[in-house]
């Protein structure tokens, strides 16, 4: 459910019509919603999974070092989320001059790990293809 709400916010942010690149109040709200969704994802990725926690340890709990959503192996959930996250990264940068904040280390670790996998890079559209796919939407929004 959270993923559907997050994707809805992302979609609204990307397709919200503006005549200029200045941030209108409605776009600021959408940008905050996008950041909130990315922060939730980052919190999940940065937090340790139960199997990463040593219940007998006296040390302070550390963040997660896992590569993907559910561990170090790609799962169906990753195959659903990663392409969408990649599209958000590319389209937000190109058409909204918005970059995923560098402070979201879990999100960036997740993306970087995906980019090391042939399964992802060989099936993911190139950045220029994604930009072209969203070009018509961007042109309509300029009018």
N, C-alpha and C positions, 0 to 999 in steps of 0.2 A: 504494500500500500504506500509506504513512504517513497519507494522508487517512482511510482506513478505520479504522486504529487510533485516530487522533485522534477521529473521530466516535464510535467505540465508547466511548472515555473520556468524551467529552462526554455521551453518552446515559446512561452509568452515573452520572455526577455528577448529572444532572438527575432521574433516577428512583430514586436511592438512598433507600430508606425510612428516615425518622427520625420519632420521636415529638416531637422538639423541634427548634428551630433551632440548638441548640448543636452544635458540630462534634465528632462522634465521631471516633475514630481512623480508621475506614474512610472517613468523609467527607473528612477531612484528606488521606488518600492520594488520593482521587478529585480533590479540588481541586488538589492538586499535579500530578496527571496532566493535568488540564485546562490548568493554567498552563504546563506543559511543552509541550503541543501548541500552545498559543497563542504561546509563545515561539519555537518552531520556525517557525511561520508568519511571525512578526514578523522573525526573522532572515532568512528568504528574501526578504520584501518590502523589508527595509531594505538588503539587499545588492544591489550593481549587477548587472545582466545583462551578458553579454559585450559587447553593443553599446553599453553605457553607459560602458565602460572605454576610455580612450585609452591604448593601449600605448606611444605615443611621448611621453607627457606625463611630466614630471619632478615634477608635483604629486602630493601624497598622494591615494590613492584615496578618493573620496567615496561616500557612501551613494546609494542609488537615489532617483530622483524620479519613477519611473514610477507611473502611476495604478492599474494592474491587475497581475495575476500575470505576464503575458508582455509587458508594454509599456503603451502608452497606449490601447489598444483592448480592449474586452470580448472575451473568448474563451469557448468552451464551458466551459473549466475554471472561469472566473469565474461563469458562469451556474449551475454546480453548487455551488460553494463559498459564494458570497455569501449566498444565502438561508439556508443552514445557519448561517453565522456570525451573521447577523442574528437568527435564532431563538435561538441561544445567548446573544447579548447581551440579548435581551428576557426570556427565560425564567429565565436565571441571576439577573438583577436582581430579577425579580418574586418568584420562589419560593425562591431561595437567598440573596438579598441580596448577590449577588456581581457585581461590575462588572469588565469587562475593564480591567486596569491601564492607567492613562494613560501609563505608561512604554513601552508597546508602541505606539510611534508609527507603525510600519509598518502594523499592523493597523488603527489608527484612521484613518490616511490612506486605506487601502484601503476601509474602510466609508464614509468621508465622500465619496470619489470615486464610490462606487456610488450614494449618496443624491443625487448631482447628475444622475444619468442617468434619463431618463424610462423607459427600458427596464426599469430596476430598480424604481423607485418605483411605476410603474403596474401591475406584476405581483407585487410583494411584498405579503404580507398586512400589514394594519395591526397595530400593537403590541397593541391590545386584542383583535383576532381571534386572534393567537398566544397571548395569555394565556388566552383562553377555551378554546382548543384543548387547552391543557395543564392546565386547571383540574381535570378529572376525575382526572388522574394526581396532582396535588398533593393533592386531597381524600383519595384512597386512601392516600397516604403519611402523612397525619396520623393515621390510625387505628392 
